[in-house]
Amino acid sequence: MATYTTEIASDKLISDNPIHQRLLKAYMGAISQVKGHLLEIGCGEGRGIEVLQDQIKSYHGIDQHHELIHMLQEKYPSYTFEQANIPPLASIKSNEYDSVVSFQVIEHIENDLLFLKELYRVLKPGGKAIISTPNIKHTLTRNPWHIREYTSQQLTELCQRVFDHVETKGIGGNDKVWTYHEANRASVRRITKFDIFGLQYKLPASLLKRPYEFLNRRNRNQLHKQQGDAVATLSHKDYKIVDNPEVALDLYYVLHKKE
């Protein structure tokens, strides 16, 4: 059974469509980058498999959620799926994969440096890892599911400690995307104005997850009700891979391991 939360956006809930399409854009951008044997860390509901499968020889998906792994293994019996909490990537040998993708994952990882070192280790020489994560400059409120979020400079410096070459890009969008984002910002502000003591930044994340989930789902539903077709018709084509991560909603980095 699929897990529908605001942190695992669904392609079946119309109110989730802007987030789903934003996540899908990461995979569309990876089509020209991936090849050979592909590892995905944080495969979620498998939204990227159909996008990327024609570019690769094999697929190995890892996720922490048992139910998602079970669902995907039944749907794609010829691929490999594994439940694991990472890092490290304990089941994987070094120099094993031509490509790695990991979208909206690193912000959940306590030891982010080890995470990147593990991506580097499992890549073959000449391989690429492609990662995405929210740009904290455009974050609307604290997300208690995230250990941290990054500026482009912070993520660049972290990646450069591990990888031989770092391409810094981002996922932005056209006017439709930014209109939705600004409506979302205004809606969130109407909620957070009641947090006069800044408790969202002071309380432990464990206490904030349930109210965050409730309010975030309510907010998405209200935006759908208010904007209608503007929410339902957003497409991955409305999101853009941009060269300047500073102006992007998500940081989108291509990380190279030398030959």
CORMOFEN-V576584 format. One line per field, one symbol per residue. ss: DSSP state (@ for helix, = for strand, . for the rest). phi: phi as a letter, one per 20 degrees, with the letter a starting at -180 (. if undefined). burial: 1 if it has 24 or more other ideal C-beta (glycine too) atoms within 12 Angstrom, else 0. A space follows every 10 residues. Layout:
# CORMOFEN-V576584
ss->???
phi->???
burial->???
This chain:
# CORMOFEN-V576584
ss->.......... ...@@@@@@@ @@@@@@@@@@ .....===== =.......@@ @@@@@===== ===..@@@@@ @@@@@....= ===....... ......==== ===..@@@.. .@@@@@@@@@ @@======== =====@@@.. .........= .@@@@@@@@@ ....====== ===.@@@@@@ @@@@@@@@@@ @@......@@ @@..@@@@@@ @@@@@@@@@@ @@@@@@@.@@ @@...@@@== ==..@@@..= ======...
phi->.fddcfedfe edeffeggfg ffffggfffe gedeameddd dnflenfeff fdffecebcc dcbeegffff fffffcfedd cbeadceeef edffldcfbc cbdlcgfeef efffgfffgf feffgnfcdd ccafegfdfe afdffefacc efffffffff fdefbcedcb ddaeffffff ffffgfffff efffefemff edffgfeeff ffffffffff ffffffdlff efegcgffec edfdffdefc ecdddddff
burial->0001111111 1001111111 1111111111 1011101111 1111111110 1100110111 1111100110 1110010011 1101011010 0100011111 1111111110 0100111111 1111001111 1111110111 1111110111 0101110110 0110011111 1110011101 1011001100 0100000001 0000000100 1100111011 0011001001 1001010111 1100100111 111111100
